[in-house]
Amino acid sequence: MSGRWIRDKPPVSHAGQTAAVDDRQLGAALRGMRTKRGWRQEDLAGRAKVSREMVGRIERGHAGSVALGTFRRVVGALDGRLDTVIRWHGGDLPRLLNARHASMHEAMALRLRDLPGWVFEPEVSFSIYGERGVIDILGWHEECRAILVIELKTEFVDINETMGTLDRKGRLAAVIARERGWDPATTSVWLVVADGRTNRRALAAHANVLRAKYPADGRAIRAWLSRPAGRILALGFMPNVAVVHTRRGIGAVRRVSAARTREP
């Protein structure tokens, strides 16, 4: 039996909701966090290794004049996290990013559909022990009783967060599988990243950590998929894909490659 998909419909987005704030609101939030801890500006400045004047500038609503890395360090000293949002005049950026992710789903589905013995289910949401999330693709091989968690990343943003999130999904995958009537003996993980210069630079900057975490490459996972005996942790690149828009929405997926020049 070739690989089949349990749910044959486009993946849906589970993006979290965010609230846009201006520099004054950022300053007020920082001041509220600081006073909640009972710190003075000097205390926060010392822990963040910045000047007191820098902290005061942010709290007065002048965050735009502060380097992003410095701002993150100040927020981090309060055990907070600064998430940035890009606004784009050319259209709905979240829809564009979701479309890229959907394109990766479609390309991966084409690669997996002919694998014998496998069943794949995309966009598997879970809420277990208070932990919530979505597994991009969950695979099940009945003969070998193997579960495969596939994570699709269009870009590397936070390497540590990616590894932590994937660890949680791998840990909970057996519970999720049993809810579907599957009885896994092994749980494997495959992190698939869209190919491109930016992502390759990010991987190169964290190569030792990532390869220690996911020692198998794309060639190894392809061999394992034909006979998934034992556990595998893999990291590989998917050739870049572009979204083709039609009147009906997202159309076919096409690969993008560099233009070839004729040899003289």
C-alpha positions, 0 to 999 in steps of 0.5 A: 500500500502506498503512502496515503493521507488521512485528511485530504484537504488544505492545511489550515493556519493556527497562527497565534493572535498578537496585538500591535502596540506603539513605542509609548505602549512598549515603554509603559509595558516595560515600566509596569514590568519593572515596578511589578518587580520592585526594581528601580531603573538602575536595577534594571539597567545593571541586570541588562548591562545598559545605562539607566538613561537607556532604560529611561529612554525606552520607558518614555516612549523612545524605543525607536531610537534603541537598537533591537538587540539592546531592547531585547536584552532589557526585556529579557532581564525582566524575564520577558520576550520581545516579539517583532511583527513586520507590516507590509504595504503590499498585502497581507503578510501573514497570508503570504507566509501561510501560503509558503507553509501550505506550499511546503505541505503540498510539496511534501505530500507529493514526496510522501504519497508513494511510500509503501506502508505509511499513513500520513495525517497533516495539521494534527492539533493537540492539547495534552496536559495543558500543552497545546500545538500543531504537528505539521505532519504525523506519519504512521507505519503499521508494520514497523509500529513507527511514528514520524513527526515532520516539522516544516519550517519556511525559515529559521527564526529562533533555533532554540525555540524550534528545537524546544517545540519539536522536542515537545511534539516528539514527546507527546506524539505517542499519546497522540498516536494512541488516541488514533488507535495506533500503538507505536514502538518508536517515535522519530522526528524529521525537521524539514527546512525550505532551502535558501541562502538565509536558512543555510546561513542560519544552519551554519551558524548553529551547525554543531548544535543542530547536527548533535540534535538531528544527526541524520540528513536527508539521504539517511531519512529517505533510506529509513522511510523505506524501512523505518526500523529503529528511531531516527532524528533527521534534519534536511532541506527541501528545494525552495518552492514558490506559491502560484496564485490563481483565482481559486487561491493557491495553485500548483507548486513549482520549484525555483532554481537559478537560471542556467547559462550556456557554456561558451 
